[in-house]
């Protein structure tokens, strides 16, 4: 049997990368032959975590069927967010904390999904259930994912399980949770040297909502002007990517991690759905989303409901 590849979603964030690493490590300790890979390059936040805990970055792949016939998915399940040739391999396991959509398999599989803030919170349970010790560096990466996905517990997706897991992992990783967490989040907010095309693709996911193909990108910053000073170029980039990829609607959600608010920039059709979903009025295609920090819980469900009426 060929080696099983483990990977998170395209445009990987810290949870996608580190959950692949942690789940692959767990499976290898249980006697399987797996490798964590990535469906895109690291962002600055993830690179900070890997460098801090001295863990090599997974290699980036564009296809998997040329290497294996079996894969494990972490931090996603939707086909449009996965590897290009996902239909050509068997998905034998999924560990995820998102909605389930556009997903089916031919054979039975292991599927673990829980409504928590981070995939690595679930993986911590799997380590415990299988009596596998978590090394310091793996614990540090798992902690980094929880901090990232919950914005250091400020996100509404955060649960008491995530907080307890983070505290436990911080002890194993031998770091101060608050100071390390802030340093990690700040490492991912440097947008000054990013092009408009890079900004709208840093953390972007595609969603099927009714008969619409929707692309939602999110950027975490400490100053929204770091992004909107480039608005003209960003709009051009969005219009081009909509055209190239047949996206009906594109939302760029720029989240201030200090204020816990976001500004949404929306282009496409029907843009009116964005106003209806969030009870806002777009001016110059922008509006404040007060208290919104989570794409998964505060953007995707509301827009899905509006577009499937």
C-alpha positions in Angstrom: 0.0 0.0 0.0 1.3 3.4 -0.9 1.9 6.1 1.7 -1.2 7.9 2.9 -1.1 11.7 2.3 -2.6 13.9 5.0 -3.6 17.5 4.1 -5.8 20.5 4.9 -7.5 22.9 2.6 -6.2 25.0 -0.2 -4.7 28.4 0.8 -3.8 26.8 4.1 -4.0 28.6 7.4 -2.2 27.6 10.6 -4.8 25.0 11.5 -4.8 23.4 8.0 -1.0 22.9 8.1 -0.5 22.0 11.7 -3.5 19.6 11.9 -2.0 17.7 8.9 1.3 17.5 10.8 -0.2 16.5 14.2 -2.7 14.0 12.7 0.0 12.4 10.5 2.3 12.1 13.6 -0.4 10.4 15.5 -1.2 8.0 12.7 2.5 7.2 12.3 2.8 6.4 16.0 -0.1 4.0 15.6 1.8 2.1 13.0 0.5 3.7 9.8 2.7 5.2 7.0 1.5 8.7 6.4 3.0 12.1 5.3 1.7 15.6 6.0 1.6 17.7 2.8 0.2 21.1 2.0 -2.0 22.5 -0.7 -0.3 25.8 -0.8 2.5 27.9 0.6 2.7 28.9 4.2 1.5 32.3 5.4 3.6 34.4 7.8 1.7 33.3 10.9 2.1 29.6 10.1 5.8 30.1 9.2 6.3 31.8 12.6 4.9 28.8 14.4 6.9 26.3 12.5 10.1 28.3 13.0 9.4 28.8 16.7 9.0 25.1 17.3 11.7 24.1 14.8 9.4 21.9 12.6 10.0 21.6 8.9 7.3 22.8 6.6 5.3 20.1 4.7 6.1 19.9 1.0 3.5 21.5 -1.3 1.5 19.3 -3.7 -0.9 20.2 -6.5 -2.1 16.6 -7.1 -2.0 13.4 -5.1 -3.3 10.6 -7.3 0.1 10.3 -8.9 1.5 9.4 -5.4 -1.1 7.5 -3.5 -4.6 6.0 -3.7 -5.6 7.0 -0.2 -5.8 10.3 1.6 -6.8 11.7 5.0 -8.4 15.1 5.1 -8.1 17.5 8.0 -9.7 20.9 8.6 -12.0 20.6 5.5 -14.3 18.3 3.6 -15.7 20.3 0.7 -14.3 19.2 -2.6 -13.8 22.7 -4.0 -11.5 23.4 -1.1 -9.5 20.3 -1.5 -6.8 19.0 -3.9 -7.6 19.2 -7.6 -7.8 15.4 -8.1 -9.6 14.5 -4.9 -12.1 12.5 -6.9 -9.4 10.2 -8.1 -8.4 8.9 -4.6 -10.1 7.3 -1.7 -10.8 9.6 1.3 -10.4 7.2 4.2 -10.5 9.7 7.1 -11.7 13.2 7.8 -11.1 15.2 11.0 -12.9 18.6 10.7 -14.8 21.4 12.5 -16.7 22.9 9.5 -20.0 22.4 7.9 -20.3 19.3 5.7 -21.1 20.0 2.1 -20.5 18.6 -1.4 -18.9 15.5 0.2 -19.5 11.8 -0.5 -17.4 8.6 -0.6 -17.8 5.2 -2.2 -16.6 3.3 0.8 -17.1 3.7 4.6 -14.6 6.0 6.3 -13.6 7.4 9.7 -15.2 10.8 10.1 -14.7 12.9 13.2 -16.4 16.3 13.2 -17.1 18.4 16.2 -18.5 22.0 16.6 -15.3 23.4 18.2 -13.1 26.3 17.2 -10.2 24.3 15.9 -9.4 21.0 14.3 -6.4 20.5 16.6 -8.8 20.5 19.6 -10.3 17.4 18.2 -6.9 15.9 17.4 -5.8 16.4 21.0 -8.7 14.1 22.0 -7.5 11.5 19.5 -4.0 11.5 21.1 -5.6 10.9 24.5 -8.0 8.3 23.2 -5.1 6.4 21.7 -2.7 6.9 24.6 -0.1 8.6 22.4 2.3 11.1 24.1 2.4 14.5 22.3 6.0 15.9 21.8 6.8 19.4 22.8 7.1 20.7 19.2 3.8 19.0 18.1 2.0 20.4 21.1 3.3 23.9 20.2 2.0 23.6 16.7 -1.4 22.4 17.9 -1.6 25.3 20.4 -0.7 27.7 17.6 -3.7 26.5 15.5 -6.1 27.0 18.4 -4.8 30.5 19.0 -5.1 31.3 15.3 -8.6 29.9 14.7 -10.1 31.4 17.9 -8.1 34.7 17.7 -6.8 33.9 21.2 -10.3 33.0 22.4 -12.1 36.1 21.0 -13.9 34.4 18.2 -17.5 33.2 18.7 -16.3 29.8 17.4 -14.2 29.3 20.5 -15.6 26.8 23.0 -14.5 25.9 26.6 -13.0 22.8 25.0 -10.7 25.0 22.9 -9.6 27.0 25.9 -8.9 24.0 28.0 -7.0 22.3 25.1 -4.9 25.5 24.6 -3.9 25.7 28.2 -3.0 22.0 28.3 -0.9 22.3 25.1 0.8 25.5 26.3 2.1 23.5 29.3 3.3 20.7 27.1 5.0 23.2 24.7 6.5 25.1 27.6 5.3 28.6 26.5 3.3 31.4 28.1 -0.1 31.2 26.4 -0.9 34.9 26.3 2.5 36.3 25.2 3.1 33.6 22.6 -0.4 33.9 21.3 -0.2 37.6 20.8 3.2 37.2 19.1 1.8 34.6 16.8 -1.3 36.6 15.8 0.8 39.7 15.1 3.2 37.7 12.9 0.3 37.2 10.5 -0.8 40.8 10.2 1.9 42.3 8.1 0.2 43.2 4.9 2.4 46.1 3.7 4.4 44.1 1.2 1.5 42.1 -0.3 0.1 42.7 -3.7 -3.6 43.0 -4.3 -3.7 39.6 -5.9 -1.9 38.1 -2.8 -4.2 39.8 -0.4 -7.4 38.4 -1.8 -5.9 34.9 -2.0 -4.1 34.6 1.4 -7.0 32.9 3.2 -9.7 32.4 0.6 -12.2 29.6 0.4 -14.9 28.8 -2.2 -18.4 27.9 -1.2 -21.5 26.6 -3.1 -24.5 28.6 -1.9 -27.7 27.7 -3.7 -26.9 28.1 -7.3 -24.1 30.6 -6.6 -20.3 30.1 -6.5 -19.1 32.3 -3.7 -15.5 33.1 -2.8 -14.8 34.5 0.7 -11.4 35.7 1.7 -10.4 36.9 5.2 -7.4 38.9 6.4 -6.5 39.6 10.0 -4.8 43.0 10.6 -4.2 45.5 13.4 -4.8 48.4 11.0 -7.4 48.0 8.3 -5.8 50.9 6.3 -2.9 48.4 5.6 -5.4 46.8 3.2 -7.8 49.5 2.1 -5.0 51.8 1.1 -4.8 49.5 -1.9 -8.6 49.3 -2.5 -8.5 50.3 -6.2 -6.0 47.5 -7.0 -7.9 45.1 -4.8 -11.1 45.7 -6.7 -9.4 45.1 -10.0 -8.0 41.9 -8.7 -11.4 40.7 -7.4 -13.1 41.5 -10.7 -10.4 39.6 -12.6 -10.5 36.6 -10.3 -14.3 36.5 -10.5 -14.0 36.5 -14.3 -11.3 33.9 -14.4 -12.9 31.5 -12.0 -16.6 32.0 -12.6 -17.3 33.3 -9.0 -20.7 34.9 -8.8 -19.8 36.8 -5.6 -16.6 37.7 -3.8 -16.3 38.9 -0.2 -13.1 40.2 1.3 -13.5 40.3 5.1 -10.8 42.4 6.8 -10.7 41.7 10.5 -9.1 44.0 13.1 -7.9 41.5 15.7 -7.6 44.3 18.3 -11.1 45.7 17.9 -12.8 42.4 17.0 -14.7 44.0 14.2 -14.5 43.5 10.4 -15.0 45.5 7.2 -16.5 43.6 4.3 -15.7 44.5 0.7 -18.2 42.8 -1.7 -18.2 42.5 -5.5 -20.3 40.4 -7.8 -23.9 39.3 -8.2 -26.1 39.4 -6.2 -24.3 41.9 -4.1 -27.7 42.8 -2.6 -27.6 39.4 -0.8 -24.7 40.7 1.3 -26.7 43.6 2.5 -29.7 41.4 3.3 -27.6 38.8 5.1 -26.0 41.1 7.5 -28.5 44.0 7.7 -26.0 46.5 6.3 -25.7 49.1 3.6 -22.7 48.8 1.3 -21.1 52.2 0.5 -18.4 52.0 -2.2 -19.0 48.2 -1.8 -17.8 48.3 1.8 -19.5 48.1 5.2 -18.6 47.6 8.9 -19.5 44.2 10.3 -19.6 45.0 14.0 -18.3 42.2 16.2 -17.7 39.8 13.3 -14.5 37.9 13.4 -15.4 34.4 12.2 -16.0 33.5 8.6 -17.2 30.0 9.6 -19.8 31.1 12.1 -20.7 34.8 11.3 -20.4 35.0 7.6 -20.9 31.7 5.8 -24.2 30.6 7.5 -25.8 34.0 7.1 -24.9 34.4 3.5 -25.8 30.7 2.7 -29.3 31.3 4.2 -29.8 34.4 2.1 -28.7 32.8 -1.1 -30.7 29.6 -0.7 -34.1 31.3 0.0 
